[in-house]
Amino acid sequence: MDCLNNAGRLGSYRNTVIYSTLMPCYMCAGTIVQFKIPKVIVGESQTFPGAREFMESHGVEVIDLNLPECVEMMQAFIREKPELWNEDIMEE
Ligand SMILES: [Zn+2]
């Protein structure tokens, strides 16, 4: 959502691709669907499975690169800032 705020008002997002280190959560996935962003490229979904099926069921193309660098980046982030991770990602 920060990313979309920073991108500003493009008018249409039909020709855009969003890149995310981690599989988007339901909140972010809902935003992606709402903005009609057609394609999401994801670094990894091991740390957090996110809402892939939700996006795909709304016609969003999701490509999961499953990159070890992204897993390491997320693990380092969780180690260094567990309070931020726990605040943002709610366990089901
Ligand atoms: Zn999110």
PDB file of the backbone (N, CA, C, O) and the ligand in Angstrom, with CONECT records:
HET     ZN  A 101       1
ATOM      1  N   MET A   1       0.842  -1.202   0.000  1.00  0.00           N
ATOM      2  CA  MET A   1       0.000   0.000   0.000  1.00  0.00           C
ATOM      3  C   MET A   1       0.877   1.252   0.000  1.00  0.00           C
ATOM      4  O   MET A   1       0.528   2.266  -0.605  1.00  0.00           O
ATOM      5  N   ASP A   2       2.026   1.168   0.690  1.00  0.00           N
ATOM      6  CA  ASP A   2       3.006   2.255   0.626  1.00  0.00           C
ATOM      7  C   ASP A   2       3.461   2.472  -0.811  1.00  0.00           C
ATOM      8  O   ASP A   2       3.593   3.596  -1.296  1.00  0.00           O
ATOM      9  N   CYS A   3       3.693   1.342  -1.463  1.00  0.00           N
ATOM     10  CA  CYS A   3       4.173   1.378  -2.838  1.00  0.00           C
ATOM     11  C   CYS A   3       3.168   2.106  -3.726  1.00  0.00           C
ATOM     12  O   CYS A   3       3.552   2.942  -4.544  1.00  0.00           O
ATOM     13  N   LEU A   4       1.874   1.791  -3.566  1.00  0.00           N
ATOM     14  CA  LEU A   4       0.856   2.442  -4.398  1.00  0.00           C
ATOM     15  C   LEU A   4       0.722   3.911  -4.051  1.00  0.00           C
ATOM     16  O   LEU A   4       0.512   4.748  -4.929  1.00  0.00           O
ATOM     17  N   ASN A   5       0.845   4.227  -2.749  1.00  0.00           N
ATOM     18  CA  ASN A   5       0.837   5.638  -2.357  1.00  0.00           C
ATOM     19  C   ASN A   5       1.974   6.386  -3.028  1.00  0.00           C
ATOM     20  O   ASN A   5       1.796   7.488  -3.546  1.00  0.00           O
ATOM     21  N   ASN A   6       3.165   5.757  -3.009  1.00  0.00           N
ATOM     22  CA  ASN A   6       4.332   6.409  -3.579  1.00  0.00           C
ATOM     23  C   ASN A   6       4.242   6.530  -5.097  1.00  0.00           C
ATOM     24  O   ASN A   6       4.790   7.459  -5.691  1.00  0.00           O
ATOM     25  N   ALA A   7       3.541   5.576  -5.719  1.00  0.00           N
ATOM     26  CA  ALA A   7       3.399   5.624  -7.179  1.00  0.00           C
ATOM     27  C   ALA A   7       2.499   6.788  -7.594  1.00  0.00           C
ATOM     28  O   ALA A   7       2.562   7.261  -8.729  1.00  0.00           O
ATOM     29  N   GLY A   8       1.662   7.240  -6.661  1.00  0.00           N
ATOM     30  CA  GLY A   8       0.793   8.367  -6.966  1.00  0.00           C
ATOM     31  C   GLY A   8      -0.412   7.940  -7.774  1.00  0.00           C
ATOM     32  O   GLY A   8      -0.693   6.750  -7.917  1.00  0.00           O
ATOM     33  N   ARG A   9      -1.114   8.915  -8.296  1.00  0.00           N
ATOM     34  CA  ARG A   9      -2.350   8.622  -9.026  1.00  0.00           C
ATOM     35  C   ARG A   9      -2.033   8.469 -10.497  1.00  0.00           C
ATOM     36  O   ARG A   9      -1.878   9.453 -11.220  1.00  0.00           O
ATOM     37  N   LEU A  10      -1.940   7.238 -10.929  1.00  0.00           N
ATOM     38  CA  LEU A  10      -1.596   6.964 -12.330  1.00  0.00           C
ATOM     39  C   LEU A  10      -2.825   7.012 -13.223  1.00  0.00           C
ATOM     40  O   LEU A  10      -2.703   6.996 -14.447  1.00  0.00           O
ATOM     41  N   GLY A  11      -3.999   7.068 -12.627  1.00  0.00           N
ATOM     42  CA  GLY A  11      -5.214   7.043 -13.434  1.00  0.00           C
ATOM     43  C   GLY A  11      -5.633   5.608 -13.670  1.00  0.00           C
ATOM     44  O   GLY A  11      -6.661   5.159 -13.162  1.00  0.00           O
ATOM     45  N   SER A  12      -4.838   4.892 -14.439  1.00  0.00           N
ATOM     46  CA  SER A  12      -5.109   3.476 -14.663  1.00  0.00           C
ATOM     47  C   SER A  12      -3.871   2.662 -14.340  1.00  0.00           C
ATOM     48  O   SER A  12      -2.743   3.081 -14.599  1.00  0.00           O
ATOM     49  N   TYR A  13      -4.106   1.492 -13.769  1.00  0.00           N
ATOM     50  CA  TYR A  13      -2.974   0.612 -13.422  1.00  0.00           C
ATOM     51  C   TYR A  13      -2.953  -0.616 -14.337  1.00  0.00           C
ATOM     52  O   TYR A  13      -2.252  -1.591 -14.068  1.00  0.00           O
ATOM     53  N   ARG A  14      -3.733  -0.553 -15.423  1.00  0.00           N
ATOM     54  CA  ARG A  14      -3.868  -1.711 -16.308  1.00  0.00           C
ATOM     55  C   ARG A  14      -2.561  -2.145 -16.964  1.00  0.00           C
ATOM     56  O   ARG A  14      -2.393  -3.316 -17.304  1.00  0.00           O
ATOM     57  N   ASN A  15      -1.635  -1.201 -17.143  1.00  0.00           N
ATOM     58  CA  ASN A  15      -0.361  -1.550 -17.781  1.00  0.00           C
ATOM     59  C   ASN A  15       0.779  -1.631 -16.774  1.00  0.00           C
ATOM     60  O   ASN A  15       1.944  -1.479 -17.139  1.00  0.00           O
ATOM     61  N   THR A  16       0.451  -1.869 -15.522  1.00  0.00           N
ATOM     62  CA  THR A  16       1.504  -1.884 -14.509  1.00  0.00           C
ATOM     63  C   THR A  16       1.756  -3.310 -13.998  1.00  0.00           C
ATOM     64  O   THR A  16       0.928  -4.210 -14.131  1.00  0.00           O
ATOM     65  N   VAL A  17       2.927  -3.456 -13.417  1.00  0.00           N
ATOM     66  CA  VAL A  17       3.315  -4.714 -12.762  1.00  0.00           C
ATOM     67  C   VAL A  17       3.789  -4.327 -11.372  1.00  0.00           C
ATOM     68  O   VAL A  17       4.546  -3.367 -11.230  1.00  0.00           O
ATOM     69  N   ILE A  18       3.366  -5.045 -10.347  1.00  0.00           N
ATOM     70  CA  ILE A  18       3.852  -4.751  -9.005  1.00  0.00           C
ATOM     71  C   ILE A  18       4.847  -5.840  -8.603  1.00  0.00           C
ATOM     72  O   ILE A  18       4.611  -7.028  -8.821  1.00  0.00           O
ATOM     73  N   TYR A  19       5.949  -5.416  -8.019  1.00  0.00           N
ATOM     74  CA  TYR A  19       6.984  -6.333  -7.546  1.00  0.00           C
ATOM     75  C   TYR A  19       6.975  -6.306  -6.028  1.00  0.00           C
ATOM     76  O   TYR A  19       6.989  -5.239  -5.414  1.00  0.00           O
ATOM     77  N   SER A  20       6.951  -7.500  -5.423  1.00  0.00           N
ATOM     78  CA  SER A  20       6.904  -7.595  -3.972  1.00  0.00           C
ATOM     79  C   SER A  20       7.899  -8.657  -3.500  1.00  0.00           C
ATOM     80  O   SER A  20       7.959  -9.752  -4.060  1.00  0.00           O
ATOM     81  N   THR A  21       8.673  -8.330  -2.476  1.00  0.00           N
ATOM     82  CA  THR A  21       9.618  -9.321  -1.938  1.00  0.00           C
ATOM     83  C   THR A  21       8.865 -10.552  -1.436  1.00  0.00           C
ATOM     84  O   THR A  21       9.292 -11.690  -1.631  1.00  0.00           O
ATOM     85  N   LEU A  22       7.727 -10.287  -0.780  1.00  0.00           N
ATOM     86  CA  LEU A  22       6.950 -11.349  -0.146  1.00  0.00           C
ATOM     87  C   LEU A  22       5.557 -11.420  -0.785  1.00  0.00           C
ATOM     88  O   LEU A  22       5.028 -10.414  -1.257  1.00  0.00           O
ATOM     89  N   MET A  23       4.978 -12.618  -0.791  1.00  0.00           N
ATOM     90  CA  MET A  23       3.610 -12.784  -1.303  1.00  0.00           C
ATOM     91  C   MET A  23       2.679 -11.822  -0.562  1.00  0.00           C
ATOM     92  O   MET A  23       2.648 -11.825   0.669  1.00  0.00           O
ATOM     93  N   PRO A  24       1.922 -11.002  -1.293  1.00  0.00           N
ATOM     94  CA  PRO A  24       1.040 -10.037  -0.625  1.00  0.00           C
ATOM     95  C   PRO A  24       0.010 -10.688   0.293  1.00  0.00           C
ATOM     96  O   PRO A  24      -0.516 -11.762   0.002  1.00  0.00           O
ATOM     97  N   CYS A  25      -0.265 -10.014   1.405  1.00  0.00           N
ATOM     98  CA  CYS A  25      -1.297 -10.460   2.338  1.00  0.00           C
ATOM     99  C   CYS A  25      -2.679 -10.124   1.756  1.00  0.00           C
ATOM    100  O   CYS A  25      -2.768  -9.527   0.684  1.00  0.00           O
ATOM    101  N   TYR A  26      -3.741 -10.501   2.451  1.00  0.00           N
ATOM    102  CA  TYR A  26      -5.091 -10.249   1.936  1.00  0.00           C
ATOM    103  C   TYR A  26      -5.377  -8.759   1.767  1.00  0.00           C
ATOM    104  O   TYR A  26      -6.059  -8.349   0.827  1.00  0.00           O
ATOM    105  N   MET A  27      -4.846  -7.955   2.687  1.00  0.00           N
ATOM    106  CA  MET A  27      -5.104  -6.517   2.576  1.00  0.00           C
ATOM    107  C   MET A  27      -4.467  -5.960   1.299  1.00  0.00           C
ATOM    108  O   MET A  27      -5.108  -5.241   0.532  1.00  0.00           O
ATOM    109  N   CYS A  28      -3.191  -6.307   1.089  1.00  0.00           N
ATOM    110  CA  CYS A  28      -2.495  -5.812  -0.098  1.00  0.00           C
ATOM    111  C   CYS A  28      -3.088  -6.430  -1.362  1.00  0.00           C
ATOM    112  O   CYS A  28      -3.226  -5.756  -2.383  1.00  0.00           O
ATOM    113  N   ALA A  29      -3.438  -7.714  -1.289  1.00  0.00           N
ATOM    114  CA  ALA A  29      -4.023  -8.390  -2.447  1.00  0.00           C
ATOM    115  C   ALA A  29      -5.350  -7.728  -2.820  1.00  0.00           C
ATOM    116  O   ALA A  29      -5.661  -7.568  -4.000  1.00  0.00           O
ATOM    117  N   GLY A  30      -6.133  -7.345  -1.803  1.00  0.00           N
ATOM    118  CA  GLY A  30      -7.397  -6.656  -2.050  1.00  0.00           C
ATOM    119  C   GLY A  30      -7.168  -5.337  -2.759  1.00  0.00           C
ATOM    120  O   GLY A  30      -7.921  -4.960  -3.657  1.00  0.00           O
ATOM    121  N   THR A  31      -6.117  -4.636  -2.344  1.00  0.00           N
ATOM    122  CA  THR A  31      -5.773  -3.363  -2.983  1.00  0.00           C
ATOM    123  C   THR A  31      -5.362  -3.596  -4.440  1.00  0.00           C
ATOM    124  O   THR A  31      -5.757  -2.844  -5.331  1.00  0.00           O
ATOM    125  N   ILE A  32      -4.581  -4.624  -4.668  1.00  0.00           N
ATOM    126  CA  ILE A  32      -4.119  -4.953  -6.024  1.00  0.00           C
ATOM    127  C   ILE A  32      -5.318  -5.256  -6.932  1.00  0.00           C
ATOM    128  O   ILE A  32      -5.378  -4.793  -8.071  1.00  0.00           O
ATOM    129  N   VAL A  33      -6.266  -6.037  -6.413  1.00  0.00           N
ATOM    130  CA  VAL A  33      -7.467  -6.375  -7.180  1.00  0.00           C
ATOM    131  C   VAL A  33      -8.297  -5.115  -7.436  1.00  0.00           C
ATOM    132  O   VAL A  33      -8.784  -4.889  -8.544  1.00  0.00           O
ATOM    133  N   GLN A  34      -8.445  -4.305  -6.390  1.00  0.00           N
ATOM    134  CA  GLN A  34      -9.234  -3.079  -6.497  1.00  0.00           C
ATOM    135  C   GLN A  34      -8.646  -2.107  -7.532  1.00  0.00           C
ATOM    136  O   GLN A  34      -9.383  -1.461  -8.276  1.00  0.00           O
ATOM    137  N   PHE A  35      -7.332  -2.014  -7.566  1.00  0.00           N
ATOM    138  CA  PHE A  35      -6.649  -1.121  -8.514  1.00  0.00           C
ATOM    139  C   PHE A  35      -6.530  -1.742  -9.905  1.00  0.00           C
ATOM    140  O   PHE A  35      -6.049  -1.099 -10.837  1.00  0.00           O
ATOM    141  N   LYS A  36      -6.970  -2.992 -10.041  1.00  0.00           N
ATOM    142  CA  LYS A  36      -6.920  -3.709 -11.327  1.00  0.00           C
ATOM    143  C   LYS A  36      -5.499  -3.814 -11.879  1.00  0.00           C
ATOM    144  O   LYS A  36      -5.266  -3.663 -13.079  1.00  0.00           O
ATOM    145  N   ILE A  37      -4.553  -4.079 -10.970  1.00  0.00           N
ATOM    146  CA  ILE A  37      -3.175  -4.340 -11.394  1.00  0.00           C
ATOM    147  C   ILE A  37      -3.135  -5.777 -11.932  1.00  0.00           C
ATOM    148  O   ILE A  37      -3.471  -6.716 -11.210  1.00  0.00           O
ATOM    149  N   PRO A  38      -2.727  -5.955 -13.195  1.00  0.00           N
ATOM    150  CA  PRO A  38      -2.885  -7.279 -13.801  1.00  0.00           C
ATOM    151  C   PRO A  38      -1.818  -8.302 -13.440  1.00  0.00           C
ATOM    152  O   PRO A  38      -2.028  -9.503 -13.611  1.00  0.00           O
ATOM    153  N   LYS A  39      -0.671  -7.836 -12.940  1.00  0.00           N
ATOM    154  CA  LYS A  39       0.434  -8.778 -12.774  1.00  0.00           C
ATOM    155  C   LYS A  39       1.240  -8.474 -11.512  1.00  0.00           C
ATOM    156  O   LYS A  39       1.567  -7.320 -11.235  1.00  0.00           O
ATOM    157  N   VAL A  40       1.555  -9.528 -10.747  1.00  0.00           N
ATOM    158  CA  VAL A  40       2.328  -9.389  -9.516  1.00  0.00           C
ATOM    159  C   VAL A  40       3.516 -10.349  -9.593  1.00  0.00           C
ATOM    160  O   VAL A  40       3.346 -11.547  -9.817  1.00  0.00           O
ATOM    161  N   ILE A  41       4.710  -9.810  -9.405  1.00  0.00           N
ATOM    162  CA  ILE A  41       5.905 -10.647  -9.369  1.00  0.00           C
ATOM    163  C   ILE A  41       6.396 -10.685  -7.930  1.00  0.00           C
ATOM    164  O   ILE A  41       6.683  -9.650  -7.328  1.00  0.00           O
ATOM    165  N   VAL A  42       6.489 -11.902  -7.387  1.00  0.00           N
ATOM    166  CA  VAL A  42       6.737 -12.092  -5.962  1.00  0.00           C
ATOM    167  C   VAL A  42       8.092 -12.767  -5.774  1.00  0.00           C
ATOM    168  O   VAL A  42       8.436 -13.701  -6.499  1.00  0.00           O
ATOM    169  N   GLY A  43       8.861 -12.283  -4.790  1.00  0.00           N
ATOM    170  CA  GLY A  43      10.168 -12.867  -4.508  1.00  0.00           C
ATOM    171  C   GLY A  43      10.069 -14.227  -3.861  1.00  0.00           C
ATOM    172  O   GLY A  43      10.800 -15.151  -4.220  1.00  0.00           O
ATOM    173  N   GLU A  44       9.153 -14.354  -2.896  1.00  0.00           N
ATOM    174  CA  GLU A  44       9.012 -15.645  -2.214  1.00  0.00           C
ATOM    175  C   GLU A  44       7.688 -15.737  -1.473  1.00  0.00           C
ATOM    176  O   GLU A  44       7.054 -14.722  -1.186  1.00  0.00           O
ATOM    177  N   SER A  45       7.273 -16.975  -1.162  1.00  0.00           N
ATOM    178  CA  SER A  45       6.037 -17.175  -0.397  1.00  0.00           C
ATOM    179  C   SER A  45       6.243 -18.244   0.672  1.00  0.00           C
ATOM    180  O   SER A  45       5.281 -18.810   1.191  1.00  0.00           O
ATOM    181  N   GLN A  46       7.521 -18.517   0.998  1.00  0.00           N
ATOM    182  CA  GLN A  46       7.784 -19.528   2.042  1.00  0.00           C
ATOM    183  C   GLN A  46       7.580 -18.934   3.427  1.00  0.00           C
ATOM    184  O   GLN A  46       7.020 -19.573   4.319  1.00  0.00           O
ATOM    185  N   THR A  47       8.052 -17.679   3.593  1.00  0.00           N
ATOM    186  CA  THR A  47       7.956 -17.030   4.895  1.00  0.00           C
ATOM    187  C   THR A  47       6.490 -16.753   5.246  1.00  0.00           C
ATOM    188  O   THR A  47       6.090 -16.809   6.409  1.00  0.00           O
ATOM    189  N   PHE A  48       5.712 -16.457   4.220  1.00  0.00           N
ATOM    190  CA  PHE A  48       4.305 -16.102   4.413  1.00  0.00           C
ATOM    191  C   PHE A  48       3.558 -16.481   3.131  1.00  0.00           C
ATOM    192  O   PHE A  48       3.901 -15.982   2.059  1.00  0.00           O
ATOM    193  N   PRO A  49       2.544 -17.350   3.217  1.00  0.00           N
ATOM    194  CA  PRO A  49       1.906 -17.813   1.985  1.00  0.00           C
ATOM    195  C   PRO A  49       1.038 -16.757   1.300  1.00  0.00           C
ATOM    196  O   PRO A  49       0.822 -16.818   0.090  1.00  0.00           O
ATOM    197  N   GLY A  50       0.534 -15.771   2.087  1.00  0.00           N
ATOM    198  CA  GLY A  50      -0.204 -14.667   1.493  1.00  0.00           C
ATOM    199  C   GLY A  50      -1.500 -15.081   0.822  1.00  0.00           C
ATOM    200  O   GLY A  50      -2.122 -16.076   1.194  1.00  0.00           O
ATOM    201  N   ALA A  51      -1.890 -14.307  -0.165  1.00  0.00           N
ATOM    202  CA  ALA A  51      -3.225 -14.450  -0.748  1.00  0.00           C
ATOM    203  C   ALA A  51      -3.155 -14.696  -2.252  1.00  0.00           C
ATOM    204  O   ALA A  51      -3.854 -14.047  -3.030  1.00  0.00           O
ATOM    205  N   ARG A  52      -2.312 -15.632  -2.648  1.00  0.00           N
ATOM    206  CA  ARG A  52      -2.139 -15.914  -4.069  1.00  0.00           C
ATOM    207  C   ARG A  52      -3.458 -16.319  -4.739  1.00  0.00           C
ATOM    208  O   ARG A  52      -3.820 -15.794  -5.792  1.00  0.00           O
ATOM    209  N   GLU A  53      -4.165 -17.260  -4.111  1.00  0.00           N
ATOM    210  CA  GLU A  53      -5.387 -17.778  -4.742  1.00  0.00           C
ATOM    211  C   GLU A  53      -6.451 -16.697  -4.880  1.00  0.00           C
ATOM    212  O   GLU A  53      -7.199 -16.659  -5.857  1.00  0.00           O
ATOM    213  N   PHE A  54      -6.502 -15.826  -3.888  1.00  0.00           N
ATOM    214  CA  PHE A  54      -7.461 -14.718  -3.954  1.00  0.00           C
ATOM    215  C   PHE A  54      -7.186 -13.851  -5.180  1.00  0.00           C
ATOM    216  O   PHE A  54      -8.100 -13.503  -5.927  1.00  0.00           O
ATOM    217  N   MET A  55      -5.900 -13.505  -5.375  1.00  0.00           N
ATOM    218  CA  MET A  55      -5.549 -12.658  -6.522  1.00  0.00           C
ATOM    219  C   MET A  55      -5.833 -13.384  -7.831  1.00  0.00           C
ATOM    220  O   MET A  55      -6.397 -12.807  -8.761  1.00  0.00           O
ATOM    221  N   GLU A  56      -5.437 -14.664  -7.898  1.00  0.00           N
ATOM    222  CA  GLU A  56      -5.645 -15.425  -9.133  1.00  0.00           C
ATOM    223  C   GLU A  56      -7.126 -15.580  -9.450  1.00  0.00           C
ATOM    224  O   GLU A  56      -7.527 -15.562 -10.614  1.00  0.00           O
ATOM    225  N   SER A  57      -7.940 -15.734  -8.397  1.00  0.00           N
ATOM    226  CA  SER A  57      -9.373 -15.887  -8.638  1.00  0.00           C
ATOM    227  C   SER A  57      -9.985 -14.601  -9.187  1.00  0.00           C
ATOM    228  O   SER A  57     -11.089 -14.613  -9.733  1.00  0.00           O
ATOM    229  N   HIS A  58      -9.254 -13.480  -9.037  1.00  0.00           N
ATOM    230  CA  HIS A  58      -9.718 -12.217  -9.606  1.00  0.00           C
ATOM    231  C   HIS A  58      -8.966 -11.871 -10.883  1.00  0.00           C
ATOM    232  O   HIS A  58      -8.982 -10.722 -11.327  1.00  0.00           O
ATOM    233  N   GLY A  59      -8.311 -12.857 -11.469  1.00  0.00           N
ATOM    234  CA  GLY A  59      -7.687 -12.651 -12.778  1.00  0.00           C
ATOM    235  C   GLY A  59      -6.309 -12.027 -12.746  1.00  0.00           C
ATOM    236  O   GLY A  59      -5.778 -11.660 -13.795  1.00  0.00           O
ATOM    237  N   VAL A  60      -5.709 -11.895 -11.558  1.00  0.00           N
ATOM    238  CA  VAL A  60      -4.362 -11.330 -11.469  1.00  0.00           C
ATOM    239  C   VAL A  60      -3.359 -12.456 -11.756  1.00  0.00           C
ATOM    240  O   VAL A  60      -3.460 -13.553 -11.208  1.00  0.00           O
ATOM    241  N   GLU A  61      -2.396 -12.157 -12.625  1.00  0.00           N
ATOM    242  CA  GLU A  61      -1.338 -13.138 -12.886  1.00  0.00           C
ATOM    243  C   GLU A  61      -0.296 -13.019 -11.777  1.00  0.00           C
ATOM    244  O   GLU A  61       0.242 -11.935 -11.549  1.00  0.00           O
ATOM    245  N   VAL A  62      -0.006 -14.118 -11.089  1.00  0.00           N
ATOM    246  CA  VAL A  62       0.947 -14.098  -9.975  1.00  0.00           C
ATOM    247  C   VAL A  62       2.132 -14.988 -10.332  1.00  0.00           C
ATOM    248  O   VAL A  62       1.968 -16.174 -10.616  1.00  0.00           O
ATOM    249  N   ILE A  63       3.317 -14.406 -10.313  1.00  0.00           N
ATOM    250  CA  ILE A  63       4.530 -15.179 -10.597  1.00  0.00           C
ATOM    251  C   ILE A  63       5.374 -15.195  -9.328  1.00  0.00           C
ATOM    252  O   ILE A  63       5.832 -14.151  -8.865  1.00  0.00           O
ATOM    253  N   ASP A  64       5.577 -16.389  -8.768  1.00  0.00           N
ATOM    254  CA  ASP A  64       6.373 -16.536  -7.545  1.00  0.00           C
ATOM    255  C   ASP A  64       7.760 -17.034  -7.930  1.00  0.00           C
ATOM    256  O   ASP A  64       7.921 -18.175  -8.363  1.00  0.00           O
ATOM    257  N   LEU A  65       8.764 -16.167  -7.769  1.00  0.00           N
ATOM    258  CA  LEU A  65      10.126 -16.528  -8.181  1.00  0.00           C
ATOM    259  C   LEU A  65      10.809 -17.468  -7.185  1.00  0.00           C
ATOM    260  O   LEU A  65      11.790 -18.132  -7.521  1.00  0.00           O
ATOM    261  N   ASN A  66      10.280 -17.519  -5.952  1.00  0.00           N
ATOM    262  CA  ASN A  66      10.830 -18.409  -4.925  1.00  0.00           C
ATOM    263  C   ASN A  66      12.356 -18.276  -4.806  1.00  0.00           C
ATOM    264  O   ASN A  66      13.089 -19.262  -4.884  1.00  0.00           O
ATOM    265  N   LEU A  67      12.804 -17.057  -4.618  1.00  0.00           N
ATOM    266  CA  LEU A  67      14.245 -16.772  -4.587  1.00  0.00           C
ATOM    267  C   LEU A  67      14.805 -16.890  -3.173  1.00  0.00           C
ATOM    268  O   LEU A  67      14.257 -16.298  -2.242  1.00  0.00           O
ATOM    269  N   PRO A  68      15.892 -17.648  -2.999  1.00  0.00           N
ATOM    270  CA  PRO A  68      16.506 -17.769  -1.662  1.00  0.00           C
ATOM    271  C   PRO A  68      16.944 -16.413  -1.092  1.00  0.00           C
ATOM    272  O   PRO A  68      16.882 -16.213   0.121  1.00  0.00           O
ATOM    273  N   GLU A  69      17.386 -15.477  -1.948  1.00  0.00           N
ATOM    274  CA  GLU A  69      17.795 -14.144  -1.460  1.00  0.00           C
ATOM    275  C   GLU A  69      16.630 -13.454  -0.762  1.00  0.00           C
ATOM    276  O   GLU A  69      16.811 -12.789   0.259  1.00  0.00           O
ATOM    277  N   CYS A  70      15.429 -13.617  -1.322  1.00  0.00           N
ATOM    278  CA  CYS A  70      14.256 -12.958  -0.735  1.00  0.00           C
ATOM    279  C   CYS A  70      13.875 -13.623   0.582  1.00  0.00           C
ATOM    280  O   CYS A  70      13.475 -12.943   1.527  1.00  0.00           O
ATOM    281  N   VAL A  71      13.997 -14.951   0.651  1.00  0.00           N
ATOM    282  CA  VAL A  71      13.720 -15.651   1.914  1.00  0.00           C
ATOM    283  C   VAL A  71      14.691 -15.145   2.973  1.00  0.00           C
ATOM    284  O   VAL A  71      14.288 -14.852   4.099  1.00  0.00           O
ATOM    285  N   GLU A  72      15.968 -15.043   2.616  1.00  0.00           N
ATOM    286  CA  GLU A  72      16.971 -14.557   3.577  1.00  0.00           C
ATOM    287  C   GLU A  72      16.672 -13.128   4.012  1.00  0.00           C
ATOM    288  O   GLU A  72      16.805 -12.784   5.187  1.00  0.00           O
ATOM    289  N   MET A  73      16.267 -12.303   3.056  1.00  0.00           N
ATOM    290  CA  MET A  73      15.956 -10.907   3.378  1.00  0.00           C
ATOM    291  C   MET A  73      14.795 -10.839   4.374  1.00  0.00           C
ATOM    292  O   MET A  73      14.837 -10.068   5.333  1.00  0.00           O
ATOM    293  N   MET A  74      13.758 -11.653   4.139  1.00  0.00           N
ATOM    294  CA  MET A  74      12.605 -11.648   5.036  1.00  0.00           C
ATOM    295  C   MET A  74      12.972 -12.206   6.410  1.00  0.00           C
ATOM    296  O   MET A  74      12.528 -11.684   7.433  1.00  0.00           O
ATOM    297  N   GLN A  75      13.782 -13.267   6.434  1.00  0.00           N
ATOM    298  CA  GLN A  75      14.182 -13.855   7.721  1.00  0.00           C
ATOM    299  C   GLN A  75      15.018 -12.849   8.522  1.00  0.00           C
ATOM    300  O   GLN A  75      14.859 -12.736   9.737  1.00  0.00           O
ATOM    301  N   ALA A  76      15.902 -12.125   7.842  1.00  0.00           N
ATOM    302  CA  ALA A  76      16.722 -11.117   8.516  1.00  0.00           C
ATOM    303  C   ALA A  76      15.839 -10.005   9.069  1.00  0.00           C
ATOM    304  O   ALA A  76      16.055  -9.525  10.182  1.00  0.00           O
ATOM    305  N   PHE A  77      14.844  -9.600   8.282  1.00  0.00           N
ATOM    306  CA  PHE A  77      13.920  -8.551   8.726  1.00  0.00           C
ATOM    307  C   PHE A  77      13.160  -8.997   9.987  1.00  0.00           C
ATOM    308  O   PHE A  77      13.007  -8.226  10.935  1.00  0.00           O
ATOM    309  N   ILE A  78      12.690 -10.241   9.982  1.00  0.00           N
ATOM    310  CA  ILE A  78      11.930 -10.752  11.132  1.00  0.00           C
ATOM    311  C   ILE A  78      12.825 -10.831  12.369  1.00  0.00           C
ATOM    312  O   ILE A  78      12.392 -10.530  13.481  1.00  0.00           O
ATOM    313  N   ARG A  79      14.089 -11.242  12.160  1.00  0.00           N
ATOM    314  CA  ARG A  79      15.048 -11.315  13.275  1.00  0.00           C
ATOM    315  C   ARG A  79      15.321  -9.938  13.865  1.00  0.00           C
ATOM    316  O   ARG A  79      15.386  -9.760  15.081  1.00  0.00           O
ATOM    317  N   GLU A  80      15.478  -8.968  12.967  1.00  0.00           N
ATOM    318  CA  GLU A  80      15.869  -7.627  13.418  1.00  0.00           C
ATOM    319  C   GLU A  80      14.687  -6.808  13.929  1.00  0.00           C
ATOM    320  O   GLU A  80      14.837  -6.003  14.848  1.00  0.00           O
ATOM    321  N   LYS A  81      13.530  -7.010  13.344  1.00  0.00           N
ATOM    322  CA  LYS A  81      12.377  -6.198  13.726  1.00  0.00           C
ATOM    323  C   LYS A  81      11.141  -7.064  13.942  1.00  0.00           C
ATOM    324  O   LYS A  81      10.144  -6.926  13.233  1.00  0.00           O
ATOM    325  N   PRO A  82      11.213  -7.970  14.941  1.00  0.00           N
ATOM    326  CA  PRO A  82      10.066  -8.873  15.145  1.00  0.00           C
ATOM    327  C   PRO A  82       8.785  -8.116  15.468  1.00  0.00           C
ATOM    328  O   PRO A  82       7.691  -8.564  15.126  1.00  0.00           O
ATOM    329  N   GLU A  83       8.925  -6.950  16.139  1.00  0.00           N
ATOM    330  CA  GLU A  83       7.706  -6.216  16.520  1.00  0.00           C
ATOM    331  C   GLU A  83       6.984  -5.682  15.277  1.00  0.00           C
ATOM    332  O   GLU A  83       5.754  -5.657  15.229  1.00  0.00           O
ATOM    333  N   LEU A  84       7.755  -5.257  14.278  1.00  0.00           N
ATOM    334  CA  LEU A  84       7.122  -4.767  13.041  1.00  0.00           C
ATOM    335  C   LEU A  84       6.451  -5.911  12.285  1.00  0.00           C
ATOM    336  O   LEU A  84       5.341  -5.770  11.771  1.00  0.00           O
ATOM    337  N   TRP A  85       7.141  -7.035  12.229  1.00  0.00           N
ATOM    338  CA  TRP A  85       6.582  -8.203  11.546  1.00  0.00           C
ATOM    339  C   TRP A  85       5.288  -8.639  12.223  1.00  0.00           C
ATOM    340  O   TRP A  85       4.287  -8.895  11.554  1.00  0.00           O
ATOM    341  N   ASN A  86       5.310  -8.725  13.569  1.00  0.00           N
ATOM    342  CA  ASN A  86       4.136  -9.207  14.292  1.00  0.00           C
ATOM    343  C   ASN A  86       2.978  -8.225  14.224  1.00  0.00           C
ATOM    344  O   ASN A  86       1.811  -8.610  14.293  1.00  0.00           O
ATOM    345  N   GLU A  87       3.316  -6.962  14.088  1.00  0.00           N
ATOM    346  CA  GLU A  87       2.276  -5.935  13.993  1.00  0.00           C
ATOM    347  C   GLU A  87       1.556  -6.044  12.642  1.00  0.00           C
ATOM    348  O   GLU A  87       0.347  -5.831  12.542  1.00  0.00           O
ATOM    349  N   ASP A  88       2.339  -6.383  11.603  1.00  0.00           N
ATOM    350  CA  ASP A  88       1.798  -6.347  10.255  1.00  0.00           C
ATOM    351  C   ASP A  88       1.145  -7.660   9.842  1.00  0.00           C
ATOM    352  O   ASP A  88       0.114  -7.673   9.170  1.00  0.00           O
ATOM    353  N   ILE A  89       1.765  -8.766  10.255  1.00  0.00           N
ATOM    354  CA  ILE A  89       1.282 -10.072   9.824  1.00  0.00           C
ATOM    355  C   ILE A  89       0.536 -10.715  10.976  1.00  0.00           C
ATOM    356  O   ILE A  89       1.134 -11.064  11.993  1.00  0.00           O
ATOM    357  N   MET A  90      -0.754 -10.868  10.821  1.00  0.00           N
ATOM    358  CA  MET A  90      -1.529 -11.479  11.883  1.00  0.00           C
ATOM    359  C   MET A  90      -1.667 -12.966  11.627  1.00  0.00           C
ATOM    360  O   MET A  90      -2.088 -13.401  10.555  1.00  0.00           O
ATOM    361  N   GLU A  91      -1.300 -13.732  12.641  1.00  0.00           N
ATOM    362  CA  GLU A  91      -1.420 -15.185  12.532  1.00  0.00           C
ATOM    363  C   GLU A  91      -2.909 -15.535  12.493  1.00  0.00           C
ATOM    364  O   GLU A  91      -3.739 -14.888  13.131  1.00  0.00           O
ATOM    365  N   GLU A  92      -3.216 -16.582  11.720  1.00  0.00           N
ATOM    366  CA  GLU A  92      -4.623 -16.961  11.595  1.00  0.00           C
ATOM    367  C   GLU A  92      -5.028 -17.894  12.718  1.00  0.00           C
ATOM    368  O   GLU A  92      -6.181 -18.322  12.780  1.00  0.00           O
TER     369      GLU A  92
HETATM  370 ZN    ZN A 101       0.064  -6.658   3.035  1.00  0.00          ZN2+
END
